[in-house]
């Protein structure tokens, strides 16, 4: 039961769009990632995802709208909803996802 230094964990990431698990709880993985550019369109048929912006900002694109997410804000993507995160500048994110979720989705 040690504390986790998010800045240290983020400093260990040297590539974008590759979430790293930093801890787990109640069947959920807590991950850190950096975003830059556009990820691909995808969905998770049986899992919600939570994104918390630690530094920077990004846009979560949905097929029918976009949501801007800034430092200190979260967005939850419900299961089965197609989405694509896009970051115009480097963005640090904390994610909560079910253990074993594949970040590329199932579509």
ChimeraX attribute file (.defattr): number of C-alpha atoms within 10 A of each C-alpha:
attribute: neighborCount
match mode: 1-to-1
recipient: residues
	/A:1	3
	/A:2	4
	/A:3	5
	/A:4	10
	/A:5	9
	/A:6	15
	/A:7	11
	/A:8	9
	/A:9	15
	/A:10	19
	/A:11	9
	/A:12	9
	/A:13	16
	/A:14	9
	/A:15	11
	/A:16	15
	/A:17	17
	/A:18	14
	/A:19	18
	/A:20	18
	/A:21	17
	/A:22	15
	/A:23	12
	/A:24	14
	/A:25	10
	/A:26	7
	/A:27	10
	/A:28	15
	/A:29	19
	/A:30	19
	/A:31	21
	/A:32	26
	/A:33	23
	/A:34	25
	/A:35	23
	/A:36	17
	/A:37	15
	/A:38	16
	/A:39	16
	/A:40	12
	/A:41	15
	/A:42	18
	/A:43	22
	/A:44	21
	/A:45	14
	/A:46	12
	/A:47	15
	/A:48	17
	/A:49	17
	/A:50	15
	/A:51	22
	/A:52	20
	/A:53	22
	/A:54	21
	/A:55	15
	/A:56	18
	/A:57	23
	/A:58	25
	/A:59	17
	/A:60	21
	/A:61	17
	/A:62	16
	/A:63	10
	/A:64	7
	/A:65	8
	/A:66	13
	/A:67	12
	/A:68	15
	/A:69	19
	/A:70	17
	/A:71	15
	/A:72	12
	/A:73	12
	/A:74	17
	/A:75	17
	/A:76	13
	/A:77	18
	/A:78	16
	/A:79	13
	/A:80	16
	/A:81	15
	/A:82	18
	/A:83	22
	/A:84	16
	/A:85	23
	/A:86	19
	/A:87	20
	/A:88	13
	/A:89	12
	/A:90	15
	/A:91	21
	/A:92	25
	/A:93	25
	/A:94	22
	/A:95	22
	/A:96	20
	/A:97	20
	/A:98	17
	/A:99	14
	/A:100	9
	/A:101	16
	/A:102	10
	/A:103	14
	/A:104	13
	/A:105	16
	/A:106	12
	/A:107	10
